[in-house]
Amino acid sequence: MGDSLDFALISDDKGIVDSIRMLCQHFNYSLEVWKNEDDFFDQQTAGNEEGGASGPTVEPLLILVSALNTPTHESVTQKVQVAKQVYPKSFLGCVVAQKMPKEEASFIQKSGANIVFLENEIYNSSKLEYVCSNIIREMFIPVKLADFEQERILPFDIYYYAPQRSKYLICGHETLVLSDEKMAKMKKYGDFFIKRQDINKFNNYIKSERFQSTASLEKRCRFQYLNLCWNYAEFVFLLTDYSRYNSLQEGKALFDNCKEISNSLINSLVAVDDLWQVINQKTIEGMILHHVPAITAYAGLFALKMGMDSTKVTDVMLATMLGDVGMIYLPPSLTKKLRSGKVSALTPEELQLYQKHPADSLKVALDRRLPISPKVRDYIVDAHERADGSGFPRGRTGDKLSQEVFLVIFAEEYHIKSMQKIGQEKMLMNEFNAKLLDDPSMMLRYRPTFVNELRNLLLHDE
């Protein structure tokens, strides 16, 4: 085992082991497998024989306990508690039999599991992929070199991403004083990252600045944006967790928190000249759900600048937050094609599943009894329609679609097309806006009047 471990699997089920190996190989996660919790406990607590010390070796970011052949939920709970005892800080998931009652799954979750998966969710959904991406791949959050001040001590480590090795490597240690020379050398790395666990240190670092400059405003906005990303991930976990079926109040509280953070972010963004200093970050391969906070920010800001009232602005943001939650239930083989942009390669059965996800998203929201208005429900279902009637799921034409729906659709398109891949040279925002709006196909996707409004907003609001 190396000096870090992404994924620890405790399972004697060949199907589960094979499935997890494929997932880890695809995303380049490091993986260790133990057949049972006793082997896991013994190896992790064996300690250093020479020094006689005992204690855990390498703390995994994520532990998955498979309990498919465990007869009772009490026995499953024991397995979970063993893993939790060894690594209390690791994110802990548990796979249970398909027929386990919700009450028993809830008992397991309350005894220490962060999330409970049904067996078919491992094979037939992308839920585990989403969890892994947030816990492993997204444990590093993006920051800017401009966030750091010269001659000031770093209160956290800074990393850069090496695409050839698919690894985050440290380039600035905690307590380092950032001299002019050091910052000049760091420019070659381009983008920087901090560990998610250091986000509060990052916030305090920003808050301690003495001047309310434009750069300071951008930093505060970025903290709000990163906070939205984390809260949204927690919100999706709760919405889709079988074991937390009765957490209606918790779900509403998280939902309200996401709304509050979003509104605060939008009100701050109005004063920012370069949105891409806050929202647009270079990205690594992931599901569309990872982009929802960015899409929400664009949708809310554009709605506000178009003169929509506060209720409509909030409704547009809620629709973007909820519209793609149903994607988490798509099979891994399908989401793999979507990640690669190969929608045309979907089989007829896969295409049918994909086009059903807006209805699935609405069902998740309604099942959790989230307080969304009839208008927001329509926005969720219509978020993949097109003005020429070629969209889905209902094939509605532009005369039947509202301005708010077009804004939800456009916010996703704007983010996806402006997103930078690691190693890609950044385009200037005004150049991108002009190129996007000059695309003739815009008139097929949106009403001409809406495109004209976008021109007034994006080409004259520089």
C-alpha positions in Angstrom: 0.0 0.0 0.0 1.3 3.5 -0.8 1.2 6.7 1.2 -2.4 7.3 0.3 -5.5 5.2 -0.4 -8.6 6.4 -2.2 -10.9 3.4 -1.8 -11.0 0.5 0.7 -13.5 -2.3 -0.1 -14.6 -4.9 2.4 -16.4 -7.6 0.4 -16.3 -11.4 -0.4 -18.8 -10.9 -3.2 -17.1 -11.4 -6.6 -19.7 -9.3 -8.4 -19.2 -6.3 -6.1 -15.4 -6.7 -6.2 -15.3 -6.8 -10.0 -17.6 -3.8 -10.3 -15.6 -1.7 -7.9 -12.3 -2.7 -9.6 -13.7 -1.5 -12.9 -14.8 1.8 -11.4 -11.5 2.4 -9.8 -9.5 1.5 -12.9 -11.6 3.9 -15.0 -11.1 6.9 -12.7 -7.6 5.9 -11.6 -8.6 5.5 -7.9 -6.2 3.5 -5.7 -8.0 0.4 -4.3 -7.4 -2.2 -1.6 -9.7 -5.1 -1.0 -10.4 -7.2 2.2 -12.6 -10.2 2.3 -14.1 -9.4 5.7 -14.1 -6.8 8.5 -11.8 -9.0 10.7 -9.0 -9.0 8.1 -9.5 -5.3 7.6 -9.3 -4.6 11.4 -6.3 -6.9 11.9 -4.2 -5.4 9.1 -5.0 -1.8 9.8 -4.4 -2.0 13.5 -1.3 -4.3 13.4 1.0 -1.4 13.8 4.7 -1.3 13.5 6.2 -4.6 14.7 9.7 -3.1 15.2 8.5 -0.1 17.3 5.7 -2.0 19.0 3.3 0.8 18.3 -0.2 0.0 17.2 -2.6 2.1 15.1 -4.0 2.5 11.6 -1.8 2.6 8.6 -3.2 4.7 5.7 -6.6 6.4 6.1 -8.8 5.7 3.1 -10.9 8.5 1.7 -13.8 6.2 1.2 -14.6 2.8 2.7 -17.4 0.5 1.3 -18.6 -2.4 3.3 -20.5 -5.0 1.4 -23.0 -6.9 3.6 -25.1 -8.8 1.0 -24.6 -12.2 2.7 -25.0 -10.9 6.2 -28.2 -12.4 7.8 -29.4 -9.6 10.0 -29.2 -5.8 10.1 -27.6 -6.1 13.5 -24.8 -8.0 12.0 -24.4 -5.5 9.2 -24.2 -2.8 11.8 -21.3 -4.6 13.5 -19.4 -4.6 10.2 -20.0 -0.9 9.8 -19.0 -0.1 13.3 -15.7 -2.0 12.9 -14.8 0.1 9.9 -15.8 3.3 11.7 -13.8 2.3 14.7 -10.6 2.0 12.7 -11.1 5.1 10.5 -13.7 7.4 12.0 -12.9 10.2 9.5 -13.3 8.2 6.3 -16.5 8.5 4.3 -18.3 5.2 5.0 -20.8 3.5 2.6 -22.6 0.1 3.0 -24.1 -2.2 0.4 -27.2 -4.1 1.6 -29.5 -6.7 0.1 -32.2 -5.4 -2.3 -35.0 -6.6 0.0 -33.8 -5.0 3.2 -36.6 -2.9 4.7 -36.1 0.9 4.9 -36.3 0.9 8.7 -33.4 -1.5 8.9 -31.3 0.4 6.4 -32.0 3.6 8.3 -30.8 1.9 11.5 -27.5 1.0 9.7 -27.1 4.6 8.5 -27.6 6.0 12.0 -25.1 3.6 13.4 -22.2 5.0 11.4 -22.7 4.7 7.7 -22.7 7.9 5.7 -24.7 6.4 2.9 -26.5 3.0 2.3 -26.6 1.5 -1.2 -29.0 -1.2 -2.3 -27.3 -4.0 -4.3 -28.9 -3.0 -7.7 -27.7 0.6 -7.2 -24.1 -0.6 -7.5 -24.7 -2.4 -10.8 -27.5 -0.4 -12.3 -27.1 3.2 -11.2 -24.4 5.9 -11.2 -24.9 6.7 -7.5 -21.6 5.2 -6.3 -19.8 7.0 -9.2 -21.2 10.3 -8.0 -20.3 9.6 -4.4 -16.7 8.7 -5.3 -16.3 11.8 -7.4 -17.3 14.0 -4.6 -15.4 12.2 -1.9 -12.3 11.2 -3.8 -12.0 13.3 -7.0 -13.6 16.4 -5.6 -11.7 16.3 -2.2 -9.6 19.0 -3.9 -11.3 22.3 -4.6 -10.0 24.9 -7.1 -8.5 28.2 -6.1 -6.6 30.9 -7.9 -3.1 32.1 -7.6 -4.5 35.6 -7.2 -6.1 34.4 -3.9 -2.7 34.3 -2.2 -0.8 37.3 -0.9 2.9 37.8 -1.2 5.0 37.6 2.0 2.1 36.0 3.9 2.2 32.6 5.6 0.1 29.9 4.1 -2.4 28.3 6.6 -2.9 25.2 4.4 -1.2 23.2 1.7 -1.5 24.1 -2.0 -1.7 21.5 -4.8 -1.6 21.4 -8.6 -3.0 18.7 -10.9 -0.6 16.6 -13.0 -2.8 15.2 -15.8 -0.1 12.8 -17.0 -0.2 11.1 -13.6 -3.8 11.9 -12.8 -2.6 13.0 -9.4 -2.7 16.2 -7.2 0.8 17.1 -6.2 1.8 19.5 -3.5 3.5 22.8 -4.6 3.2 24.9 -1.4 3.3 23.5 2.1 1.4 24.9 5.1 3.5 27.6 6.9 5.3 28.5 3.6 5.9 32.3 3.2 4.9 33.1 -0.4 7.8 35.3 -1.7 7.7 37.1 -5.1 10.1 34.5 -6.4 8.0 31.6 -5.2 4.8 33.0 -6.7 6.5 33.6 -10.0 7.5 30.0 -10.1 4.0 28.8 -9.2 2.5 30.5 -12.3 3.7 27.7 -14.5 1.3 25.3 -12.8 -1.7 27.3 -13.9 -4.5 26.1 -11.6 -4.3 25.4 -8.0 -6.3 23.3 -5.4 -6.7 23.0 -1.7 -8.1 20.1 0.2 -11.8 20.4 0.9 -11.1 20.0 4.6 -9.2 23.3 4.5 -12.1 25.3 3.2 -12.7 27.1 6.5 -9.0 28.0 6.8 -9.3 29.4 3.2 -12.3 31.4 4.2 -10.5 32.9 7.2 -7.5 33.6 5.1 -9.7 35.6 2.7 -11.7 37.4 5.5 -8.5 38.6 7.1 -7.6 40.8 4.1 -7.6 44.5 5.0 -9.1 46.1 1.9 -12.4 45.6 0.2 -10.9 45.5 -3.3 -12.3 43.8 -6.4 -9.9 40.9 -5.9 -11.3 40.5 -2.3 -14.8 40.5 -3.6 -14.0 37.8 -6.1 -12.4 35.7 -3.3 -15.5 36.0 -1.1 -17.7 35.0 -4.1 -15.5 32.0 -4.7 -15.9 30.9 -1.1 -19.7 31.2 -1.4 -19.5 29.2 -4.7 -17.4 26.5 -3.2 -19.7 26.3 -0.1 -22.7 25.9 -2.5 -20.8 23.0 -4.2 -20.3 21.1 -1.0 -23.9 21.8 0.3 -25.3 20.7 -3.0 -23.4 17.4 -2.9 -24.8 16.7 0.6 -28.2 17.6 -0.6 -28.0 15.0 -3.5 -26.7 12.3 -1.1 -29.7 12.8 1.2 -32.2 13.0 -1.7 -31.1 9.7 -3.1 -30.2 7.7 0.0 -32.6 4.8 0.5 -31.8 4.7 4.3 -32.8 8.3 4.9 -36.3 8.1 3.6 -37.7 9.8 6.7 -35.3 12.7 6.8 -37.8 15.1 5.4 -36.9 17.9 7.8 -33.2 17.4 7.1 -33.8 17.5 3.4 -35.8 20.7 3.6 -33.1 22.3 5.8 -30.4 21.4 3.3 -32.6 22.6 0.4 -33.3 25.9 2.2 -29.5 26.3 2.9 -28.7 25.8 -0.8 -31.3 28.4 -1.7 -29.9 30.9 0.8 -26.2 30.3 -0.3 -27.3 30.6 -4.0 -29.1 33.9 -3.4 -26.2 35.3 -1.5 -23.8 34.3 -4.2 -26.0 35.9 -7.0 -26.2 39.2 -5.1 -22.4 39.2 -4.7 -21.8 38.2 -8.3 -23.6 41.3 -9.6 -20.6 43.4 -8.6 -18.0 41.1 -10.1 -16.6 42.2 -13.5 -15.1 38.8 -14.6 -17.5 36.0 -13.8 -14.9 33.4 -14.8 -12.7 34.4 -11.9 -15.5 33.0 -9.6 -17.5 30.4 -11.5 -15.6 29.1 -14.5 -13.1 26.5 -13.3 -11.1 24.0 -15.3 -12.6 20.6 -14.7 -11.8 16.9 -14.6 -14.1 14.3 -16.1 -17.3 14.0 -14.1 -21.1 13.7 -14.2 -23.3 16.7 -15.2 -24.4 16.8 -11.5 -20.9 18.1 -10.6 -21.6 21.2 -12.7 -25.0 22.0 -11.2 -23.7 24.7 -8.7 -22.0 26.5 -11.6 -25.2 26.2 -13.8 -27.3 27.5 -10.9 -25.0 30.5 -10.4 -25.2 31.4 -14.1 -29.0 30.9 -14.2 -29.6 33.1 -11.2 -27.3 35.8 -12.3 -28.6 36.0 -15.8 -32.2 36.0 -14.5 -31.4 38.9 -12.2 -29.7 40.9 -14.9 -32.6 40.3 -17.3 -34.8 42.0 -14.7 -36.7 39.1 -13.3 -38.2 39.5 -9.9 -36.7 37.7 -6.8 -39.4 34.9 -7.0 -38.5 34.1 -10.6 -34.8 34.3 -9.9 -35.2 31.7 -7.1 -37.5 29.5 -9.2 -34.9 29.4 -12.0 -32.2 28.4 -9.6 -34.3 25.7 -8.0 -35.0 24.2 -11.4 -31.3 24.0 -12.2 -30.6 22.4 -8.8 -33.2 19.7 -9.2 -33.4 19.2 -12.9 -30.7 16.6 -13.3 -30.9 14.7 -10.0 -32.5 11.8 -11.9 -29.2 11.3 -13.8 -27.9 9.5 -10.7 -30.2 6.6 -11.5 -28.8 6.0 -15.0 -26.6 2.9 -15.4 -22.8 3.4 -15.4 -22.5 2.2 -19.1 -24.8 5.1 -20.1 -23.2 7.8 -18.0 -19.8 6.8 -19.4 -21.0 7.6 -22.9 -22.5 10.9 -21.7 -19.3 11.9 -20.1 -17.5 11.3 -23.3 -20.0 13.3 -25.3 -21.2 10.3 -27.2 -25.0 10.8 -27.0 -25.3 9.6 -30.6 -23.8 6.2 -29.5 -26.7 5.5 -27.1 -28.8 2.5 -27.9 -32.5 3.0 -28.3 -33.0 1.6 -24.8 -30.3 3.9 -23.3 -31.8 6.9 -25.1 -35.2 6.2 -23.7 -33.7 6.0 -20.2 -31.8 9.2 -20.7 -34.8 11.1 -21.9 -36.8 9.9 -18.9 -34.4 11.5 -16.4 -36.2 14.9 -16.1 -39.4 13.0 -14.9 -37.2 11.0 -12.6 -35.7 14.2 -11.2 -39.2 15.6 -10.5 -40.2 12.3 -8.9 -37.3 12.5 -6.5 -38.2 16.0 -5.4 -41.9 15.2 -5.0 -41.1 11.9 -3.1 -39.1 14.0 -0.6 -41.9 16.5 -0.4 -39.7 19.5 -1.3 -41.7 22.7 -1.4 -41.5 23.5 -5.1 -44.2 25.4 -7.0 -46.1 24.1 -10.0 -44.0 26.5 -12.2 -40.7 25.0 -10.9 -42.1 21.5 -11.7 -42.7 22.6 -15.3 -39.2 24.1 -15.5 -37.6 20.8 -14.3 -39.5 18.7 -16.9 -39.0 21.1 -19.8 -35.3 21.8 -19.2 -34.2 19.7 -22.2 -36.7 21.0 -24.7 -35.8 23.1 -27.8 -37.6 25.8 -29.7 -37.8 23.7 -32.8 -39.6 20.9 -31.0 -36.7 18.4 -31.2 -36.1 18.3 -27.5 -37.4 15.9 -24.8 -39.4 14.5 -23.1 -42.5 16.1 -24.6 -41.1 17.7 -27.8 -42.6 21.1 -26.9 -42.0 24.0 -29.3 -40.8 27.5 -28.4 -44.2 29.1 -28.3 -45.1 26.8 -25.4 -41.9 27.3 -23.4 -41.4 30.2 -21.0 -38.5 32.6 -20.8 -37.5 31.0 -17.5 -37.3 27.5 -19.1 -35.1 28.9 -21.9 -32.8 30.5 -19.2 -32.5 27.1 -17.4 -31.6 25.5 -20.7 -29.1 28.2 -21.7 -27.3 28.3 -18.3 -26.3 24.7 -18.7 -25.2 25.2 -22.3 -23.2 28.3 -21.4 -21.4 26.5 -18.6 -20.6 23.3 -20.5 -19.3 25.2 -23.6 -17.3 27.7 -21.6 -15.8 25.0 -19.3 -12.0 24.5 -19.6 -10.3 21.2 -19.5 -7.0 20.7 -17.7 -4.2 22.0 -19.9 -6.5 24.0 -22.2 -5.8 27.7 -22.8 -8.3 30.1 -21.4 -10.6 32.0 -23.8 -11.5 35.6 -23.1 -15.1 35.8 -21.9 -16.2 38.5 -24.4 -14.8 36.4 -27.3 -16.6 33.3 -26.1 -19.9 35.2 -25.7 -19.7 36.5 -29.2 -18.8 33.1 -30.7 -21.6 31.4 -28.8 -24.3 33.9 -29.8 -23.2 33.9 -33.5 -23.9 30.2 -33.8 -26.8 29.8 -36.2 -28.1 26.8 -34.3 -29.0 29.1 -31.4 -32.2 30.0 -33.3 -33.2 26.3 -33.3 -32.8 25.9 -29.6 -34.2 29.2 -28.4 -36.8 31.8 -29.4 -35.4 34.7 -31.5 -36.6 37.2 -28.8 -34.7 35.3 -26.1 -31.5 35.2 -28.2 -31.8 39.0 -28.7 -32.1 39.4 -24.9 -29.0 37.3 -24.5 -27.2 39.6 -26.9 -28.1 42.6 -25.0 -27.0 41.0 -21.7 -23.8 39.3 -22.8 -22.4 41.5 -25.6 -23.2 44.9 -24.0 -22.6 44.0 -20.4 -18.9 43.8 -20.7 
